[in-house]
Amino acid sequence: MQRDFNVTTQSLSGEDITIASNVQTLIVAGSTTAWEEAEKQTLRSFVDGGKSVLLAVEGVEVRENLQAFPAKHNLENTFSNLGLTLNDDLVVSASNEIANFRTATNTFLTPYPFWVRIQPEGVTQDIPALSQLETAMFPWVSSISIKGKAFNIMKTVPKSYTINQNFNLDPSQDFNLDIETGERIVA
C-alpha cells in the first residue's frame, strides 16, 4: 500500500483522539478487543465528515484449532445509522476455495465451504476499482445486513447460507450445498 498511498498508523484509543486532517480513509483490520463508545463515535464522526472507514473485522472469531466464538470487538452496529450491520454468523457457500488441513497423522486438501469464493457476478461492477475483479476469497466470513442508502459490493452465489450458533468448522463434515437459500452480502 505504501507504494501507492501515504500510509500512517493512527491510534483510536485514549481520551483525546485526534485524526490528522489529511487522512481520507481509516482501515480497521482484525480488531479483537472491545471498543469504547467514544472510540466508535470517532469512527462515525470521521464518516460523517465525508471520509471513509474500511472495517475488516469478523462477526465470529475463528481460532487455530477451528473453534469459533462471538467476536469481542463490539463494532457490529457501529454504522447501523447508515444501514450497515455486521452479523454474528458464518457464511457457508457452494462457491468456495480448496483448503489445506493438517491432522495429527496427515495433511489433506478439500473444498471448504467456510472459505467463500466470490464469483464475478457477485461483485458490484459500478465501482471502478472492482470492475476488473475476477474473484475474491473470504475465509470464515460473516454476512452483512444492509438497509437505507447502504449498498453491497460483494455477495455470494445463491447456494449459500449462514450459521449463527453451534459452529462446526470440521472440514470433513457433510455440507448441504444443494439448496438455494439466497445470496449473502459479505462486503
Residue pairs with C-beta under 8 A, 6 or more apart in sequence:
1 7
6 22
8 20
8 23
10 19
10 20
10 23
10 26
11 17
12 26
12 28
12 35
12 39
12 42
12 43
13 36
13 39
17 38
17 39
17 42
19 26
19 42
19 46
23 51
24 51
24 52
25 51
25 52
25 53
25 54
26 43
26 46
26 51
26 52
26 53
26 54
27 53
27 54
27 56
28 43
28 53
28 54
28 55
28 56
28 57
28 75
29 54
29 56
29 57
30 56
30 57
31 57
31 73
31 75
32 61
32 71
32 72
32 73
33 72
33 73
34 72
34 73
34 74
35 73
35 74
35 75
35 78
40 74
40 75
40 78
43 53
43 78
43 79
44 78
44 79
44 81
46 53
47 53
47 79
47 82
53 79
55 75
55 78
55 79
55 86
57 71
57 73
57 75
57 86
58 71
58 140
58 141
58 142
59 70
59 71
59 76
59 86
59 87
59 88
59 89
59 90
59 142
59 143
60 68
60 69
60 70
60 71
60 88
60 89
60 90
60 140
60 142
60 167
61 68
61 69
61 70
61 71
61 72
62 68
62 90
62 139
62 140
62 169
63 69
66 169
66 170
66 171
67 167
67 169
68 90
68 140
68 167
68 169
70 88
71 88
75 86
76 85
76 86
76 87
76 88
77 85
77 86
79 85
79 150
82 148
82 149
82 150
83 146
83 147
83 148
83 149
83 150
84 144
84 145
84 146
84 150
85 144
85 145
85 146
86 142
86 144
87 142
87 143
87 144
87 145
87 162
87 164
88 142
88 164
89 142
89 143
89 162
89 163
89 164
90 114
90 140
90 141
90 142
90 162
90 163
90 164
90 167
90 169
91 114
91 116
91 138
91 141
91 142
91 143
91 156
91 160
91 161
91 162
91 184
91 186
92 113
92 114
92 116
92 160
92 161
92 162
92 163
92 175
92 177
93 113
93 116
93 117
93 156
93 157
93 159
93 160
93 177
93 184
94 113
94 157
94 159
94 160
94 177
94 178
95 116
95 117
95 118
95 119
95 156
95 157
95 159
95 160
96 111
96 112
96 113
96 114
96 115
96 116
96 117
97 111
97 112
97 115
97 116
97 117
97 137
97 139
98 109
98 110
98 111
98 112
99 109
99 110
99 111
99 112
99 115
99 171
100 107
100 108
100 109
101 107
101 108
101 109
101 110
101 171
110 171
110 172
112 171
113 175
113 177
114 139
114 140
114 169
115 137
115 138
115 139
115 140
116 137
116 138
116 139
116 141
116 156
116 160
116 186
117 135
117 136
117 137
118 135
118 136
118 137
118 138
118 154
118 155
118 156
118 186
119 135
119 157
120 133
120 134
120 135
122 154
122 155
122 156
122 157
122 183
123 130
123 133
123 136
123 153
123 154
124 130
124 151
124 152
124 153
124 154
125 131
127 153
130 153
130 154
136 154
136 187
138 186
138 187
140 169
141 186
142 162
142 186
143 162
143 184
143 185
143 186
144 152
144 185
144 186
144 187
145 185
146 152
146 185
152 185
152 187
153 187
154 185
154 186
154 187
155 183
155 184
155 185
155 186
156 183
156 184
156 186
157 183
158 180
158 181
158 182
158 183
159 177
159 178
159 179
159 180
159 181
160 181
160 182
160 183
160 184
161 179
161 181
161 182
161 184
162 184
